[in-house]
Amino acid sequence: MTMQRAASHSGVFEPEQLQILQRVFDQACIDRGHSRVGIEGENLAAMIMGLFHNGIVSEADLQAALKKRLDKKP
């Protein structure tokens, strides 16, 4: 639900784009052991939306960019 809320605040998306964003978000939560709700989920959703708005729009590219960003964090 967090990804849908983040997307609704970020603009208009095509259904296919929302599906990609949701899959990337869900996988990131699973990979990191984060809850989909709460601050961890909100932070992941915000990162994914930021990457998407910066032109990273394919699912594979979003996953790779998110992993790279998260792996850099201390």
PDB file with one MODEL, atoms N, CA, C and O in Angstrom:
MODEL        1
ATOM      1  N   MET A   1       0.817  -1.194   0.000  1.00  0.00           N
ATOM      2  CA  MET A   1       0.000   0.000   0.000  1.00  0.00           C
ATOM      3  C   MET A   1       0.861   1.258   0.000  1.00  0.00           C
ATOM      4  O   MET A   1       0.453   2.274  -0.563  1.00  0.00           O
ATOM      5  N   THR A   2       2.015   1.219   0.602  1.00  0.00           N
ATOM      6  CA  THR A   2       2.878   2.385   0.664  1.00  0.00           C
ATOM      7  C   THR A   2       3.271   2.869  -0.722  1.00  0.00           C
ATOM      8  O   THR A   2       3.289   4.076  -0.964  1.00  0.00           O
ATOM      9  N   MET A   3       3.586   1.960  -1.639  1.00  0.00           N
ATOM     10  CA  MET A   3       3.981   2.355  -2.989  1.00  0.00           C
ATOM     11  C   MET A   3       2.838   3.061  -3.691  1.00  0.00           C
ATOM     12  O   MET A   3       3.066   4.051  -4.387  1.00  0.00           O
ATOM     13  N   GLN A   4       1.622   2.582  -3.528  1.00  0.00           N
ATOM     14  CA  GLN A   4       0.479   3.235  -4.166  1.00  0.00           C
ATOM     15  C   GLN A   4       0.289   4.636  -3.618  1.00  0.00           C
ATOM     16  O   GLN A   4      -0.030   5.553  -4.374  1.00  0.00           O
ATOM     17  N   ARG A   5       0.475   4.820  -2.329  1.00  0.00           N
ATOM     18  CA  ARG A   5       0.350   6.143  -1.723  1.00  0.00           C
ATOM     19  C   ARG A   5       1.440   7.068  -2.247  1.00  0.00           C
ATOM     20  O   ARG A   5       1.172   8.228  -2.559  1.00  0.00           O
ATOM     21  N   ALA A   6       2.659   6.569  -2.345  1.00  0.00           N
ATOM     22  CA  ALA A   6       3.761   7.379  -2.864  1.00  0.00           C
ATOM     23  C   ALA A   6       3.508   7.753  -4.314  1.00  0.00           C
ATOM     24  O   ALA A   6       3.760   8.889  -4.717  1.00  0.00           O
ATOM     25  N   ALA A   7       3.018   6.822  -5.091  1.00  0.00           N
ATOM     26  CA  ALA A   7       2.742   7.088  -6.502  1.00  0.00           C
ATOM     27  C   ALA A   7       1.620   8.100  -6.658  1.00  0.00           C
ATOM     28  O   ALA A   7       1.670   8.944  -7.553  1.00  0.00           O
ATOM     29  N   SER A   8       0.617   8.027  -5.808  1.00  0.00           N
ATOM     30  CA  SER A   8      -0.500   8.963  -5.938  1.00  0.00           C
ATOM     31  C   SER A   8      -0.067  10.393  -5.636  1.00  0.00           C
ATOM     32  O   SER A   8      -0.669  11.337  -6.148  1.00  0.00           O
ATOM     33  N   HIS A   9       0.950  10.565  -4.828  1.00  0.00           N
ATOM     34  CA  HIS A   9       1.462  11.904  -4.512  1.00  0.00           C
ATOM     35  C   HIS A   9       2.465  12.387  -5.547  1.00  0.00           C
ATOM     36  O   HIS A   9       2.814  13.567  -5.569  1.00  0.00           O
ATOM     37  N   SER A  10       2.927  11.493  -6.397  1.00  0.00           N
ATOM     38  CA  SER A  10       3.994  11.837  -7.335  1.00  0.00           C
ATOM     39  C   SER A  10       3.519  12.113  -8.749  1.00  0.00           C
ATOM     40  O   SER A  10       4.323  12.507  -9.594  1.00  0.00           O
ATOM     41  N   GLY A  11       2.262  11.924  -9.029  1.00  0.00           N
ATOM     42  CA  GLY A  11       1.782  12.218 -10.368  1.00  0.00           C
ATOM     43  C   GLY A  11       0.925  11.122 -10.943  1.00  0.00           C
ATOM     44  O   GLY A  11       0.441  10.244 -10.228  1.00  0.00           O
ATOM     45  N   VAL A  12       0.744  11.183 -12.242  1.00  0.00           N
ATOM     46  CA  VAL A  12      -0.100  10.234 -12.958  1.00  0.00           C
ATOM     47  C   VAL A  12       0.781   9.168 -13.598  1.00  0.00           C
ATOM     48  O   VAL A  12       1.788   9.474 -14.236  1.00  0.00           O
ATOM     49  N   PHE A  13       0.386   7.923 -13.418  1.00  0.00           N
ATOM     50  CA  PHE A  13       1.145   6.807 -13.960  1.00  0.00           C
ATOM     51  C   PHE A  13       0.223   5.905 -14.758  1.00  0.00           C
ATOM     52  O   PHE A  13      -0.972   5.807 -14.480  1.00  0.00           O
ATOM     53  N   GLU A  14       0.789   5.260 -15.736  1.00  0.00           N
ATOM     54  CA  GLU A  14       0.079   4.231 -16.483  1.00  0.00           C
ATOM     55  C   GLU A  14       0.006   2.979 -15.607  1.00  0.00           C
ATOM     56  O   GLU A  14       0.867   2.776 -14.751  1.00  0.00           O
ATOM     57  N   PRO A  15      -1.008   2.142 -15.810  1.00  0.00           N
ATOM     58  CA  PRO A  15      -1.117   0.917 -15.008  1.00  0.00           C
ATOM     59  C   PRO A  15       0.139   0.047 -15.077  1.00  0.00           C
ATOM     60  O   PRO A  15       0.538  -0.550 -14.078  1.00  0.00           O
ATOM     61  N   GLU A  16       0.758  -0.024 -16.252  1.00  0.00           N
ATOM     62  CA  GLU A  16       1.971  -0.836 -16.392  1.00  0.00           C
ATOM     63  C   GLU A  16       3.113  -0.271 -15.547  1.00  0.00           C
ATOM     64  O   GLU A  16       3.902  -1.025 -14.977  1.00  0.00           O
ATOM     65  N   GLN A  17       3.195   1.047 -15.473  1.00  0.00           N
ATOM     66  CA  GLN A  17       4.234   1.678 -14.661  1.00  0.00           C
ATOM     67  C   GLN A  17       4.004   1.385 -13.183  1.00  0.00           C
ATOM     68  O   GLN A  17       4.947   1.084 -12.450  1.00  0.00           O
ATOM     69  N   LEU A  18       2.757   1.474 -12.752  1.00  0.00           N
ATOM     70  CA  LEU A  18       2.441   1.167 -11.353  1.00  0.00           C
ATOM     71  C   LEU A  18       2.766  -0.279 -11.015  1.00  0.00           C
ATOM     72  O   LEU A  18       3.231  -0.576  -9.915  1.00  0.00           O
ATOM     73  N   GLN A  19       2.522  -1.171 -11.957  1.00  0.00           N
ATOM     74  CA  GLN A  19       2.833  -2.581 -11.721  1.00  0.00           C
ATOM     75  C   GLN A  19       4.336  -2.786 -11.562  1.00  0.00           C
ATOM     76  O   GLN A  19       4.776  -3.543 -10.696  1.00  0.00           O
ATOM     77  N   ILE A  20       5.118  -2.115 -12.396  1.00  0.00           N
ATOM     78  CA  ILE A  20       6.578  -2.207 -12.281  1.00  0.00           C
ATOM     79  C   ILE A  20       7.028  -1.662 -10.930  1.00  0.00           C
ATOM     80  O   ILE A  20       7.793  -2.314 -10.220  1.00  0.00           O
ATOM     81  N   LEU A  21       6.558  -0.479 -10.577  1.00  0.00           N
ATOM     82  CA  LEU A  21       6.938   0.134  -9.308  1.00  0.00           C
ATOM     83  C   LEU A  21       6.563  -0.764  -8.132  1.00  0.00           C
ATOM     84  O   LEU A  21       7.341  -0.916  -7.190  1.00  0.00           O
ATOM     85  N   GLN A  22       5.381  -1.352  -8.188  1.00  0.00           N
ATOM     86  CA  GLN A  22       4.937  -2.224  -7.101  1.00  0.00           C
ATOM     87  C   GLN A  22       5.807  -3.469  -7.005  1.00  0.00           C
ATOM     88  O   GLN A  22       6.182  -3.875  -5.905  1.00  0.00           O
ATOM     89  N   ARG A  23       6.133  -4.081  -8.138  1.00  0.00           N
ATOM     90  CA  ARG A  23       6.982  -5.287  -8.115  1.00  0.00           C
ATOM     91  C   ARG A  23       8.373  -4.979  -7.559  1.00  0.00           C
ATOM     92  O   ARG A  23       8.914  -5.751  -6.767  1.00  0.00           O
ATOM     93  N   VAL A  24       8.947  -3.854  -7.974  1.00  0.00           N
ATOM     94  CA  VAL A  24      10.271  -3.474  -7.474  1.00  0.00           C
ATOM     95  C   VAL A  24      10.200  -3.237  -5.972  1.00  0.00           C
ATOM     96  O   VAL A  24      11.072  -3.684  -5.227  1.00  0.00           O
ATOM     97  N   PHE A  25       9.173  -2.539  -5.533  1.00  0.00           N
ATOM     98  CA  PHE A  25       8.979  -2.272  -4.106  1.00  0.00           C
ATOM     99  C   PHE A  25       8.811  -3.571  -3.321  1.00  0.00           C
ATOM    100  O   PHE A  25       9.476  -3.777  -2.305  1.00  0.00           O
ATOM    101  N   ASP A  26       7.925  -4.446  -3.792  1.00  0.00           N
ATOM    102  CA  ASP A  26       7.684  -5.710  -3.091  1.00  0.00           C
ATOM    103  C   ASP A  26       8.964  -6.537  -2.990  1.00  0.00           C
ATOM    104  O   ASP A  26       9.263  -7.096  -1.935  1.00  0.00           O
ATOM    105  N   GLN A  27       9.716  -6.613  -4.084  1.00  0.00           N
ATOM    106  CA  GLN A  27      10.946  -7.399  -4.074  1.00  0.00           C
ATOM    107  C   GLN A  27      11.983  -6.786  -3.138  1.00  0.00           C
ATOM    108  O   GLN A  27      12.692  -7.506  -2.436  1.00  0.00           O
ATOM    109  N   ALA A  28      12.072  -5.465  -3.128  1.00  0.00           N
ATOM    110  CA  ALA A  28      13.023  -4.799  -2.235  1.00  0.00           C
ATOM    111  C   ALA A  28      12.664  -5.065  -0.780  1.00  0.00           C
ATOM    112  O   ALA A  28      13.554  -5.277   0.044  1.00  0.00           O
ATOM    113  N   CYS A  29      11.386  -5.056  -0.453  1.00  0.00           N
ATOM    114  CA  CYS A  29      10.965  -5.354   0.918  1.00  0.00           C
ATOM    115  C   CYS A  29      11.345  -6.778   1.302  1.00  0.00           C
ATOM    116  O   CYS A  29      11.820  -7.027   2.410  1.00  0.00           O
ATOM    117  N   ILE A  30      11.135  -7.704   0.382  1.00  0.00           N
ATOM    118  CA  ILE A  30      11.494  -9.103   0.646  1.00  0.00           C
ATOM    119  C   ILE A  30      13.006  -9.237   0.811  1.00  0.00           C
ATOM    120  O   ILE A  30      13.479  -9.852   1.766  1.00  0.00           O
ATOM    121  N   ASP A  31      13.762  -8.659  -0.124  1.00  0.00           N
ATOM    122  CA  ASP A  31      15.221  -8.778  -0.102  1.00  0.00           C
ATOM    123  C   ASP A  31      15.826  -8.180   1.158  1.00  0.00           C
ATOM    124  O   ASP A  31      16.788  -8.719   1.705  1.00  0.00           O
ATOM    125  N   ARG A  32      15.270  -7.078   1.615  1.00  0.00           N
ATOM    126  CA  ARG A  32      15.816  -6.365   2.773  1.00  0.00           C
ATOM    127  C   ARG A  32      15.159  -6.752   4.090  1.00  0.00           C
ATOM    128  O   ARG A  32      15.618  -6.345   5.157  1.00  0.00           O
ATOM    129  N   GLY A  33      14.090  -7.534   4.022  1.00  0.00           N
ATOM    130  CA  GLY A  33      13.380  -7.914   5.237  1.00  0.00           C
ATOM    131  C   GLY A  33      12.643  -6.750   5.869  1.00  0.00           C
ATOM    132  O   GLY A  33      12.444  -6.715   7.083  1.00  0.00           O
ATOM    133  N   HIS A  34      12.238  -5.798   5.043  1.00  0.00           N
ATOM    134  CA  HIS A  34      11.527  -4.620   5.535  1.00  0.00           C
ATOM    135  C   HIS A  34      10.026  -4.831   5.452  1.00  0.00           C
ATOM    136  O   HIS A  34       9.523  -5.546   4.586  1.00  0.00           O
ATOM    137  N   SER A  35       9.336  -4.198   6.366  1.00  0.00           N
ATOM    138  CA  SER A  35       7.884  -4.178   6.311  1.00  0.00           C
ATOM    139  C   SER A  35       7.448  -3.265   5.175  1.00  0.00           C
ATOM    140  O   SER A  35       8.131  -2.293   4.853  1.00  0.00           O
ATOM    141  N   ARG A  36       6.318  -3.579   4.574  1.00  0.00           N
ATOM    142  CA  ARG A  36       5.804  -2.733   3.503  1.00  0.00           C
ATOM    143  C   ARG A  36       5.154  -1.472   4.056  1.00  0.00           C
ATOM    144  O   ARG A  36       4.868  -0.542   3.302  1.00  0.00           O
ATOM    145  N   VAL A  37       4.925  -1.431   5.333  1.00  0.00           N
ATOM    146  CA  VAL A  37       4.349  -0.245   5.972  1.00  0.00           C
ATOM    147  C   VAL A  37       5.356   0.299   6.976  1.00  0.00           C
ATOM    148  O   VAL A  37       6.283  -0.403   7.379  1.00  0.00           O
ATOM    149  N   GLY A  38       5.175   1.522   7.368  1.00  0.00           N
ATOM    150  CA  GLY A  38       6.092   2.133   8.313  1.00  0.00           C
ATOM    151  C   GLY A  38       7.220   2.863   7.605  1.00  0.00           C
ATOM    152  O   GLY A  38       7.226   2.999   6.382  1.00  0.00           O
ATOM    153  N   ILE A  39       8.162   3.323   8.391  1.00  0.00           N
ATOM    154  CA  ILE A  39       9.225   4.180   7.876  1.00  0.00           C
ATOM    155  C   ILE A  39      10.112   3.460   6.862  1.00  0.00           C
ATOM    156  O   ILE A  39      10.509   4.061   5.864  1.00  0.00           O
ATOM    157  N   GLU A  40      10.428   2.193   7.097  1.00  0.00           N
ATOM    158  CA  GLU A  40      11.276   1.464   6.148  1.00  0.00           C
ATOM    159  C   GLU A  40      10.602   1.352   4.787  1.00  0.00           C
ATOM    160  O   GLU A  40      11.239   1.575   3.758  1.00  0.00           O
ATOM    161  N   GLY A  41       9.318   1.008   4.777  1.00  0.00           N
ATOM    162  CA  GLY A  41       8.575   0.916   3.527  1.00  0.00           C
ATOM    163  C   GLY A  41       8.452   2.267   2.843  1.00  0.00           C
ATOM    164  O   GLY A  41       8.578   2.363   1.623  1.00  0.00           O
ATOM    165  N   GLU A  42       8.208   3.301   3.621  1.00  0.00           N
ATOM    166  CA  GLU A  42       8.102   4.646   3.045  1.00  0.00           C
ATOM    167  C   GLU A  42       9.422   5.094   2.435  1.00  0.00           C
ATOM    168  O   GLU A  42       9.436   5.702   1.365  1.00  0.00           O
ATOM    169  N   ASN A  43      10.522   4.800   3.100  1.00  0.00           N
ATOM    170  CA  ASN A  43      11.831   5.168   2.558  1.00  0.00           C
ATOM    171  C   ASN A  43      12.130   4.430   1.257  1.00  0.00           C
ATOM    172  O   ASN A  43      12.636   5.021   0.303  1.00  0.00           O
ATOM    173  N   LEU A  44      11.817   3.143   1.224  1.00  0.00           N
ATOM    174  CA  LEU A  44      12.018   2.377  -0.015  1.00  0.00           C
ATOM    175  C   LEU A  44      11.157   2.934  -1.141  1.00  0.00           C
ATOM    176  O   LEU A  44      11.632   3.109  -2.263  1.00  0.00           O
ATOM    177  N   ALA A  45       9.897   3.211  -0.842  1.00  0.00           N
ATOM    178  CA  ALA A  45       8.993   3.751  -1.861  1.00  0.00           C
ATOM    179  C   ALA A  45       9.513   5.085  -2.388  1.00  0.00           C
ATOM    180  O   ALA A  45       9.486   5.334  -3.593  1.00  0.00           O
ATOM    181  N   ALA A  46       9.982   5.935  -1.491  1.00  0.00           N
ATOM    182  CA  ALA A  46      10.503   7.242  -1.908  1.00  0.00           C
ATOM    183  C   ALA A  46      11.741   7.081  -2.790  1.00  0.00           C
ATOM    184  O   ALA A  46      11.892   7.798  -3.779  1.00  0.00           O
ATOM    185  N   MET A  47      12.623   6.150  -2.441  1.00  0.00           N
ATOM    186  CA  MET A  47      13.815   5.916  -3.259  1.00  0.00           C
ATOM    187  C   MET A  47      13.438   5.427  -4.651  1.00  0.00           C
ATOM    188  O   MET A  47      13.984   5.893  -5.651  1.00  0.00           O
ATOM    189  N   ILE A  48      12.515   4.497  -4.709  1.00  0.00           N
ATOM    190  CA  ILE A  48      12.088   3.947  -5.995  1.00  0.00           C
ATOM    191  C   ILE A  48      11.444   5.031  -6.846  1.00  0.00           C
ATOM    192  O   ILE A  48      11.723   5.131  -8.041  1.00  0.00           O
ATOM    193  N   MET A  49      10.594   5.834  -6.247  1.00  0.00           N
ATOM    194  CA  MET A  49       9.949   6.924  -6.988  1.00  0.00           C
ATOM    195  C   MET A  49      10.988   7.919  -7.483  1.00  0.00           C
ATOM    196  O   MET A  49      10.892   8.403  -8.611  1.00  0.00           O
ATOM    197  N   GLY A  50      11.971   8.226  -6.662  1.00  0.00           N
ATOM    198  CA  GLY A  50      13.030   9.138  -7.079  1.00  0.00           C
ATOM    199  C   GLY A  50      13.805   8.608  -8.270  1.00  0.00           C
ATOM    200  O   GLY A  50      14.088   9.347  -9.214  1.00  0.00           O
ATOM    201  N   LEU A  51      14.147   7.339  -8.227  1.00  0.00           N
ATOM    202  CA  LEU A  51      14.853   6.720  -9.349  1.00  0.00           C
ATOM    203  C   LEU A  51      14.000   6.766 -10.613  1.00  0.00           C
ATOM    204  O   LEU A  51      14.495   7.071 -11.698  1.00  0.00           O
ATOM    205  N   PHE A  52      12.721   6.461 -10.460  1.00  0.00           N
ATOM    206  CA  PHE A  52      11.809   6.463 -11.601  1.00  0.00           C
ATOM    207  C   PHE A  52      11.709   7.864 -12.208  1.00  0.00           C
ATOM    208  O   PHE A  52      11.756   8.026 -13.427  1.00  0.00           O
ATOM    209  N   HIS A  53      11.573   8.852 -11.360  1.00  0.00           N
ATOM    210  CA  HIS A  53      11.470  10.238 -11.845  1.00  0.00           C
ATOM    211  C   HIS A  53      12.769  10.733 -12.466  1.00  0.00           C
ATOM    212  O   HIS A  53      12.768  11.702 -13.224  1.00  0.00           O
ATOM    213  N   ASN A  54      13.866  10.076 -12.149  1.00  0.00           N
ATOM    214  CA  ASN A  54      15.158  10.430 -12.760  1.00  0.00           C
ATOM    215  C   ASN A  54      15.415   9.650 -14.039  1.00  0.00           C
ATOM    216  O   ASN A  54      16.527   9.673 -14.568  1.00  0.00           O
ATOM    217  N   GLY A  55      14.397   8.960 -14.540  1.00  0.00           N
ATOM    218  CA  GLY A  55      14.515   8.318 -15.837  1.00  0.00           C
ATOM    219  C   GLY A  55      14.828   6.839 -15.832  1.00  0.00           C
ATOM    220  O   GLY A  55      14.977   6.242 -16.898  1.00  0.00           O
ATOM    221  N   ILE A  56      14.933   6.236 -14.673  1.00  0.00           N
ATOM    222  CA  ILE A  56      15.180   4.795 -14.604  1.00  0.00           C
ATOM    223  C   ILE A  56      13.804   4.141 -14.545  1.00  0.00           C
ATOM    224  O   ILE A  56      13.164   4.110 -13.494  1.00  0.00           O
ATOM    225  N   VAL A  57      13.357   3.617 -15.692  1.00  0.00           N
ATOM    226  CA  VAL A  57      11.960   3.197 -15.777  1.00  0.00           C
ATOM    227  C   VAL A  57      11.753   1.702 -16.011  1.00  0.00           C
ATOM    228  O   VAL A  57      10.640   1.206 -15.836  1.00  0.00           O
ATOM    229  N   SER A  58      12.786   0.983 -16.398  1.00  0.00           N
ATOM    230  CA  SER A  58      12.592  -0.457 -16.582  1.00  0.00           C
ATOM    231  C   SER A  58      12.729  -1.156 -15.233  1.00  0.00           C
ATOM    232  O   SER A  58      13.445  -0.693 -14.345  1.00  0.00           O
ATOM    233  N   GLU A  59      12.038  -2.261 -15.100  1.00  0.00           N
ATOM    234  CA  GLU A  59      12.051  -2.997 -13.840  1.00  0.00           C
ATOM    235  C   GLU A  59      13.465  -3.441 -13.461  1.00  0.00           C
ATOM    236  O   GLU A  59      13.889  -3.267 -12.318  1.00  0.00           O
ATOM    237  N   ALA A  60      14.181  -4.005 -14.407  1.00  0.00           N
ATOM    238  CA  ALA A  60      15.542  -4.484 -14.122  1.00  0.00           C
ATOM    239  C   ALA A  60      16.462  -3.331 -13.743  1.00  0.00           C
ATOM    240  O   ALA A  60      17.259  -3.450 -12.813  1.00  0.00           O
ATOM    241  N   ASP A  61      16.353  -2.222 -14.457  1.00  0.00           N
ATOM    242  CA  ASP A  61      17.201  -1.070 -14.158  1.00  0.00           C
ATOM    243  C   ASP A  61      16.856  -0.457 -12.804  1.00  0.00           C
ATOM    244  O   ASP A  61      17.746  -0.035 -12.065  1.00  0.00           O
ATOM    245  N   LEU A  62      15.569  -0.409 -12.480  1.00  0.00           N
ATOM    246  CA  LEU A  62      15.161   0.098 -11.161  1.00  0.00           C
ATOM    247  C   LEU A  62      15.715  -0.786 -10.052  1.00  0.00           C
ATOM    248  O   LEU A  62      16.243  -0.285  -9.059  1.00  0.00           O
ATOM    249  N   GLN A  63      15.594  -2.101 -10.221  1.00  0.00           N
ATOM    250  CA  GLN A  63      16.108  -3.016  -9.201  1.00  0.00           C
ATOM    251  C   GLN A  63      17.610  -2.857  -9.021  1.00  0.00           C
ATOM    252  O   GLN A  63      18.103  -2.838  -7.893  1.00  0.00           O
ATOM    253  N   ALA A  64      18.333  -2.744 -10.117  1.00  0.00           N
ATOM    254  CA  ALA A  64      19.792  -2.601 -10.039  1.00  0.00           C
ATOM    255  C   ALA A  64      20.183  -1.279  -9.391  1.00  0.00           C
ATOM    256  O   ALA A  64      21.073  -1.242  -8.542  1.00  0.00           O
ATOM    257  N   ALA A  65      19.524  -0.197  -9.785  1.00  0.00           N
ATOM    258  CA  ALA A  65      19.849   1.115  -9.226  1.00  0.00           C
ATOM    259  C   ALA A  65      19.495   1.182  -7.743  1.00  0.00           C
ATOM    260  O   ALA A  65      20.235   1.770  -6.954  1.00  0.00           O
ATOM    261  N   LEU A  66      18.381   0.590  -7.365  1.00  0.00           N
ATOM    262  CA  LEU A  66      17.980   0.578  -5.965  1.00  0.00           C
ATOM    263  C   LEU A  66      18.963  -0.240  -5.140  1.00  0.00           C
ATOM    264  O   LEU A  66      19.365   0.178  -4.054  1.00  0.00           O
ATOM    265  N   LYS A  67      19.346  -1.389  -5.644  1.00  0.00           N
ATOM    266  CA  LYS A  67      20.314  -2.226  -4.926  1.00  0.00           C
ATOM    267  C   LYS A  67      21.626  -1.473  -4.735  1.00  0.00           C
ATOM    268  O   LYS A  67      22.212  -1.495  -3.652  1.00  0.00           O
ATOM    269  N   LYS A  68      22.078  -0.813  -5.787  1.00  0.00           N
ATOM    270  CA  LYS A  68      23.317  -0.056  -5.699  1.00  0.00           C
ATOM    271  C   LYS A  68      23.212   1.055  -4.654  1.00  0.00           C
ATOM    272  O   LYS A  68      24.137   1.262  -3.868  1.00  0.00           O
ATOM    273  N   ARG A  69      22.104   1.755  -4.647  1.00  0.00           N
ATOM    274  CA  ARG A  69      21.908   2.840  -3.682  1.00  0.00           C
ATOM    275  C   ARG A  69      21.818   2.292  -2.259  1.00  0.00           C
ATOM    276  O   ARG A  69      22.417   2.854  -1.341  1.00  0.00           O
ATOM    277  N   LEU A  70      21.086   1.216  -2.071  1.00  0.00           N
ATOM    278  CA  LEU A  70      20.929   0.660  -0.724  1.00  0.00           C
ATOM    279  C   LEU A  70      22.224   0.041  -0.211  1.00  0.00           C
ATOM    280  O   LEU A  70      22.511   0.101   0.984  1.00  0.00           O
ATOM    281  N   ASP A  71      22.997  -0.547  -1.103  1.00  0.00           N
ATOM    282  CA  ASP A  71      24.258  -1.166  -0.689  1.00  0.00           C
ATOM    283  C   ASP A  71      25.290  -0.114  -0.294  1.00  0.00           C
ATOM    284  O   ASP A  71      26.221  -0.422   0.449  1.00  0.00           O
ATOM    285  N   LYS A  72      25.146   1.111  -0.769  1.00  0.00           N
ATOM    286  CA  LYS A  72      26.056   2.205  -0.409  1.00  0.00           C
ATOM    287  C   LYS A  72      25.791   2.756   0.977  1.00  0.00           C
ATOM    288  O   LYS A  72      26.690   3.293   1.624  1.00  0.00           O
ATOM    289  N   LYS A  73      24.540   2.619   1.434  1.00  0.00           N
ATOM    290  CA  LYS A  73      24.150   3.195   2.726  1.00  0.00           C
ATOM    291  C   LYS A  73      24.895   2.489   3.853  1.00  0.00           C
ATOM    292  O   LYS A  73      25.044   1.268   3.837  1.00  0.00           O
ATOM    293  N   PRO A  74      25.362   3.264   4.835  1.00  0.00           N
ATOM    294  CA  PRO A  74      26.061   2.663   5.980  1.00  0.00           C
ATOM    295  C   PRO A  74      25.123   1.872   6.867  1.00  0.00           C
ATOM    296  O   PRO A  74      25.555   1.306   7.871  1.00  0.00           O
TER     297      PRO A  74
ENDMDL
END
